[in-house]
């Protein structure tokens, strides 16, 4: 069977300067030997993975665009209001005082990254990362629309001409502006963003400036930095050495099947003809060429890679797991009548002949800790009401003995209004029966998402003290019947015979 197919006529990248290797420096795939930028123009390799990735990408773009407009219980699904220090996620508003909840959320995010990376490798980078999704399924298609696909641009046509390149940048600016507005909706809300869009820039110069700056940043990212964000700026690729192990899912080249690579007729290796004759020397046997592997060195896996690497060199930091090399190689294998899978999703263990283990210590530990963190976060979130009450010890003496056998402690109350309306909130003593309280002001008027403090004193009978301690329960009082309780330990004198 003749396994030779034509080498692609067009280079994968822009022509390298004199003295520069088209394969780059070997240090960074976007650098030529002389240190100049190597612009990547990857070919599109249709296949089952590209079809799946395209469906996932457009679904994610739709979700990302619609999330700011979705509300739960009258609140945005996601609103990260940094200026007001209020973060709304799935209808729940987090305030700066929710340090424990925010800490659990951040720890849970990082544990989820560790867990899914250990199992599925860099599937996030190739399938769901916004940088990859917008670069490969919005900006590069626009670029191919106006400049043509590599190797298919005819001289003298509209594609690739100066007007076409100008229109390409006009489309880039339009997409960047739309993406910038969508991105800002997560931080300022759709109503504020609508005011910025339809109002005069003179009425909101700061907002207009923010929109312009974010649009320019998006344009610089997707129009200039492009894949270098993944290669140079993003730390995730550099963390993969610690996050991956030999059983993690990666894109692998089957070296045992593919080597030695080369163009020419393939013969079954087990029945390869022996060219030795009687009396042949050992030297002649040593020069006998080995049977060719399945890799015909067509370089389609290289020309289609969006980060410009050769997957046949093994696992590399630049690989984002997009599976374009798999689709390209499968198409070549189909043309030459060889089985698919020379490049495939696998693991280092599987490629070395061992069985891939799904359950292993790091996966079990990640899952167990993630479950604990998620459970704690859910429980705390479910107990979060419409207000918070915190009782702190006030300034001055820890306690004061009063006439009639009563004890006084200075206190400071802090109340947070989590509702969406201004509320008047007071505080009452629930227990013990002898306890009472005096605070100033007695009723606090608190705006939505804001907090207020009041100072005063707690009083209790010395008979309620044991070992110099008395537990007092306080409760907020507000319209609507909502309340929040908090406990405070009063200090007082010890009776004779009590342990010190």
N, C-alpha and C positions, 0 to 999 in steps of 0.2 A: 504494500500500500504506500502510495506516495504521500508523505506527510508534510510536504512543503506548501506553505501559503504565502502570498505576497507580503512583503514588509510594508507597513503603512507608509504612504508616500510623503506625509506631512509630519514635521517634527511636533513633539508634544509641547515644546516650549518655544518661546521667542528665540531667534538665532543668537547664539552665544558670540561674544566679541572675539576678536582674533586672540588665540592663545588660551581661550576659556573652554573648558570641557563642557559639552552639552549635558553631561551627567551631574554637574555640580561639583562641589568641593569634597563631598563625602562627609562633611561636618554638618552641613545644613542643606536640605534639598532645594532651597530657594536661593542658593548662592552659587555663582560661577567661580571658576578657579581664580579669577582676578579680583574677586570680592564684589562684583557687580550683582545687581538683582537679577534673578532668574525667574521670569514671569511664566507662570504655569497656565496652560490652556488645555485642560484634560479633555479627552474624547469622552463621549457618552457611550456606554456599553449597555444596550438594552438587555434585560434579563429579569428573572423572577424576583431577585432582590431589589433591583431598581424600581420595579413596579410596586412592590410592597413599600419601599421607602418613600416613593412619591405619594402614595395614598396616605401614609402616616404623616408626611410633611405637610400636605395641604390640610389635613385634619387639624394638626397642631397650629398652623397659621390661623385657621378659622377660630379655634378655641382661644388662642392668644388675643385675637382681635375682639372677641365677644365678651371675654371675662369682665372687663370694666363696666359693661352695661348690664350684667346680671346682678340681681339683688336677692337677698335672703332676709326675710323679716324686715324689709325696709332698709337694709344695709347693703352696701356693695359686697360682692363676693370676695374681692380683694381690693384693698385701698391702703397704701403705705404712705400715710400722711406724715412725712418727716417733720415738716414745719410745726405741726401741732402735737407731734410725738404720740400719734394715735395710729395703730396698725390694726386694720380690720381684715380678718381671714375667715372665710366661710361663714359670714354673718356674726362673728364674735369679735369684739373690739378689745385689743390689748393696749394697756397703758404703760408708761415708764415704770410704774410700781410693780408690774407683773414680771419681775426679774426671774422668778423660778420657772414660770411658764415659758418665757422666752428662752431661758437656758435649756430647758427640756426640749423645746422645739428645735433649737440649733443642734443640740447633741443628737437628736433623732435624725435630722437631715444628714449629718455626717456619717452616722452609723448606717443609714440606708445606702449612702454612696459606697461605703466599704463593703456592705453585704452584697449589693447588686454587682459591684465590680468583681468581687471574688467569684461570683457565679457566672456572670455574663460578659466579663471583660469590659471593653469600652463601647458597649452598645449605646450608651447615652450619647457619646461623641458622634457616632456615625448616623444615628437614627433620630435623636430628639433634641440635640443641642441647638439653640436658636442660631448660633453662628453657622452651623452646618446647614440647617434647614433653609435659612434665607439665602445663604451663599449659593448652595447647589440647586435650589428649586425656585429661586426668584431672580437673583442677579445674574448668575451664569446663563440661564435661559434667555434673558434679555440680551446679554452680550452676544450669544450665538445668533439671536434673531437679527441683530444689526451687523455683526461682523462675520457671521457664518461659522460653521463648525471647522475645526482644524482639518486641513487636507481637502476641504470641499469648497473653498472660496475661489471663484473664477475671477481672473483679472479683467478689469473693465466693467464689472457689474456694480450694482448699487451696494451690495454687501461689502463691507471693508473699505468703502470710500469715505472721504472726509465728512460729507453730510450724514452718512450712516453713523459714524462715530460720534458726531455732534448730537444726533437724536438719541444715541445710546446714553449719553450723559444727561440729557434732559429726562429720560426715563429713570435713570438712577436717582436724580434729584427728587423726582416725584415720589418714587418708592421710599426714599430715605425720609422725606417729609411725612408721608403717611405713617411709616414705621415709628418715627419720632413722636408723632401725636399719640399713637397707640401706646407707646412706652410711657409717655408722660401721664396718660390717663390713669395709670396704676398709682401715681404719686400725688396727683392734684384732683382726681375725680373727673367724671365726664362733664358735670355741670360747669366747673371752673374752666375746663378745657374748651367747652363750647363758647364760653364767654371770650376766651382768648382768640378763638378762631373767627368769630363773627363780629367782634368788637374792634374798634380802631386801635392800632398799636400804640397810639399816643396815650390812650387811656390805661394801658397796662404795659409800659415799656420793659419792665423786668420780665414779665411773662413772655412777651414777644422775644426778648433776648434769649431766654431759656430755650424756647422752641427753635430758634435759629441755631444756637450752639449745638443742641442735641441732633438736629438735622445734619449739620456739618460733621459731627462725630460719626453718625451712621454712614454718611457718604465716604468719609475717610476709612472707616472700617471695611465696608463691603466693596468700595471702589479702589482702594489702594492697599491696605494692609492684608485683606483677604485671608488666605490660608496661613499667613504669618502669625495671626492671632493664636491659632492652634499650636504652631510650632515654637513660638517665642514667648508669647504673653501668658497663655493659659498654663497654670501649674499642674493641671490634672494629668497631662501626659507624663510629666516628670515624676509624678507620684505612683505611676503604674508599677514601677519596680517593687514598691512596697505593698501595693494593693493586690497585685496579681500573684498567683502561684502556678505550679505546673498543671493544675486541673482547671484553671480558669479558661473560659471560652475565648479564643482568639482566632484571627484569620491566619491560616498556616499554609505553607507550601510543602507538599509531600516530596521531600528531597530524595527519598529512597526510590520513589517511582519516577521522578522527573529527571534525575541526573544519570549520565552526563547529557546535558542539553545540546541541541544542535539541529540543523536542518538536514533532511535526508530521509531515505526509506527506513521504516521501522521493521524490525524482525523480532519475532518472539525471542525473549532472552534465553529461555530454557533450551531452545532448539537452534540457537544461532550457529551458522556454519563454522566449522573449525578449519582454518586455512593452513594448519601445520601438515607437513608431509614427513615421511620417514626420513630421519636424519636431520630434521630441523634443529637448530641450536636453541639453547635457552634464551639467547639474546633475541632471536626472531620471535619467540613466544612472548617475550616481554614487550615487544613493539606492536603486538597485535591490538588493534583498536577495540575498546569495549563496545558492547551493544549500546545504541543510543537510548536514552530515556524518553519519556513521553513529552517532555518540554522541548518544543521546536524552536525556542528562543525567538518567538515572534515579537516579544516586547509589548504585547497588547496590555498586559497587566501593569506595565510601567506608564504607558501613554494614557491610560484611563484613570490613574491614581490622582485624586484631587490634592494630595500633598507631595506628589512627585517622587515617591520612593519606589524601590524595587522589592516587592514582598518576598522574592526568592532569596533575599539576604537574611531572612529571619525576622523575628519580632523586633520592631523599631518604635522608638518614642513617637515618631511622626504618624504612625498608623492610627487612624481614627475608627477602624472597623466598619467602614461604609459598604464593603462587599462589592465594590465596582470591579475589583480585580477578579473576584469569583465569577461574576457574570461574563467578563471578557474572556477568561480562560475556558469557561464552560462552552461558550460559543465556538471557540477554536477547536476544542475537543470534539464537538458535534461535527464540525466540518471535516476533520481528519479521521473520523470514525473511532475515536478512543473514548473510554469512559470518562464521565465528568468527575470532578472532585480532586483534580491535581492541586488546585487551590481551593480551600474550603474552610468553613468554620470547624474548628477542632480545638485541641488543647495540646500542650507540650507532652503530657503523659501519653495521650492517645497517639500522637505522631511517633513516639518512641516505642510503640508496641504495647504499652501498658493500658489497663482499663481506666477510663476517666471516673474519678470518684466525685459524686455530687456532695455527699455528706462527709465533711472533714472538720477538724477541730476549729479552724478559724470561722467557717461558715456557721457552725453550731453556736459558737460564742457570740458572733455578731447577731444572729437571730435571737438568741436568748436575751442579750442586753437590749436590743432594739424592742423586743416585746415588753420588757420591764419599763423602759422609758416611755413607750407609747401608752401603756396602761396607766402609769402615773400621770402623764399629760392629760389623758382622757378623764381621769377621776378629778383632777384639779379643775379642768375646764367645765365639767358638769356641775361642780359646786360653786362656780362663779356666778354670783347674783347680780342684781342691778346696782349694788353699792358695796363698798368695802369700808370696814371699820377697824382702825388700828389704835390701840391704847398704849401710850408710852409713858414712862416715868418722867415726871416734871422736874424742874430745877428746884434746888433748895434741899432742906433736910429730908431724909427718907420718910420720916413720920413725925407727927406731933401729937403729944398726949393732951386731950382736952378735958374740960370738966365733965363730970357725969360718966366717966369711964369710956369715953369715945376716942377713936384714933383717926387722924387725918393723914392722907397721902396726897402730894401734888401730882397731877396727871396732865397729859397733853393728848387730846383726841385728834385723830386725822381721819377724815371721811372723804371717800372718792365716789363721785356720782357717775356711774357707768351708763346711765340711760341717755336717751336722745332729747331730753327736755330738762329745763331748769327745775330743780326740786328744792323744797324746804325740808330739812332733815334735822331732827332732834335726837337726843340720846336719853334713855332711861335705865335705871338699875333693875335687874331681874332678881338677883339673889346675892347675898342672903337678905333676909327680911329686915335686918337692922341697918342695912347699908343705904346710903343716900349719896347724892352728888350735886355739886354746884359748879356749873361751867359758864364761861362768858365767851361768845354769846350762847344763849340757851338754844336757839334755833339758827341753823346755818343755811343760807341760800347759796346753792352750788349750781353752776352752769354745767351743761353736758360735757362729760369727759374731764371735768376739772375736779380739784380737791380743795378742801378747806380745813383749817385747824381751829381748835378751841382749847383753852387752858382752864383749869379749875382744880377742884379737890374732890376726893372720895372720902366718905366717912363711914365708919363701921364701929360696932360695939367691941370692946376688948374681949368680950366673952366668945366672939366668933373667931378669935385667933388661936391657932395651935402651932406651937414651935415658932411663934413670931410671924406666922403667915396666915393670910385670909384670902381665899379665892372669891373674887367678885365677878359676876357675869353682867355685861352691859348689852343693850340692844338698841338699834337705831329705830326711830319712829318717823315715818314719812307717809304721804298720801299714797293710795294705791295698795296699801297693805303689805308692801315689800319691807323686809327687815333683814338685818344682819347682826349676828351676835359675836361678841369677843370676850375673852377672859383676861382679867388682870389680877396679879398677885400683890395684895397689899402687904406691907411690912409693918410690924408693930413690936411691942415689948413681949418678952417671954415671962411666963409665970414661974414661980418657984417650983423646982423639981423637974422642969422641962430641960431636955438636953440642950447644950449650947450649940 
